[in-house]
Amino acid sequence: MTNWRTLPRTGKSQFTPLIPDIQQRLNLGQTYKQIHDALVEAKQITLGYQQFVKYINKLLNVAPVAPKGVIPSFPFTASQPTSEHPLAHLAANRDNRRHQDADIHNPVPDLKKIYGE
């Protein structure tokens, strides 16, 4: 097995001339893997897939894709005015709700409500 440190570092010099072609393929909707496989088959690059993706993210200013299972964070946008409390509509509809908080969380139950006397 060869020592990778002794090999010439030619990845960026292979990638840079192909930037317009790679950008065009990305605009057509091809995946990074499809582009990498096509360039390796055409013997235009010899670098690995992970390094290829690093060059795309670094040199083409493409936002890196979040790993699966990670939910991207979005800024909070409130549909209601910020001066009003977000739960104000619940307080306004309190009388229309079937179960009141006092009915559910009352430590001393009201026997008339339970037995109907």
N, C-alpha and C positions, 0 to 999 in steps of 0.2 A: 504494500500500500504506500502511495506517495504522500509526502508531507505537503499539505495544502499551502503551507507558508512559503514553500520554495517555488510554487507555481507562479507564473506571471499573472498580475491582476488586470485582466482585460475586459471585465464585465461591463463597466461603464462605457468603455470605448466601443464595445459591440452594440450597446443599447442606444447610445446617443444618435447615431445616424438613422435609426429606425423609428425615431419619435413620431414623425408625421404619419408613417404607416400604422403604427400602434394607435395613435390618436384617432385615425380614420376608422380603424376596426372597432375601437371602443364606441365611437359615435354610431356605428352600425348595430351595436348591441351585442357584440361578441364578448365572451367572458375572458378573464385573464388567462385561464387554463387553455381555452381554445387558441388564443393568440400565441401563447408560449409554445404549445405543441406544434402549431403551424410553422413558427420560426425555427424551431429545433429540427423539424423534418426537412425544411428548406436549407438547413445548415447555415443559417444566418447568425445564430447565436449558439453558444455552448454553455451559458450560465444556467444555474438551477432555477426552479420555479420560485422558490422563496425569495431569492435575490432579485428575480425579475419583478415580482410584486413590490418589493421595496423600492426599486427604481421607478416603477409606475407611480407609486404614492409620493415619492420624493421629487421626481423631475417633471411629472405631468400635473402636479398640484391636484391630484385626485384624493378626495377624502377617503381614508381607510375604512373598509367595511367592518362594522361591529361584529364580533363573534356571535354565534347563535346562542340564544338564551339571554342576551343582554338587551335590555330595553333602552333605547336612546332617550335621553332626557330632553323634553321640550319646555320652552318657557310657558308658564301658567298664563292662560288667557281667561279671564272671568267673563261670563256672559251677562252678569248682572253688574250694576254700578258698584264701584269699590266702596262707596260711602255707606251702602246698605249691607247689613250682615248677611252672609251667604245662606243662613238658615232662617231668615226673616219670613219667608213664605210658609214655613211650617208653623210658626207662631200664629200667623194670620189665619191658618186653617185648623187651628186647634179644636174648635168646637165641632167641626165636621168629621174629625177622625173618630173611628169606631171605639178604639181603646185609648183612654187618656193615660198619661204617664202615672198619674196618681192612682188609677185603677190597678195598674200592673205592679207598681213598686210600693204600694201601701203596706206597711208592716202589720196593721190591724185591719183585717178584711171587713167590708161592710156586709153584714149578714143579709140585709134586705136585698142587696144586689145579687147575692149568691142564691138565696132560697126563695126570693120573690115575695116576701111577706109585706 
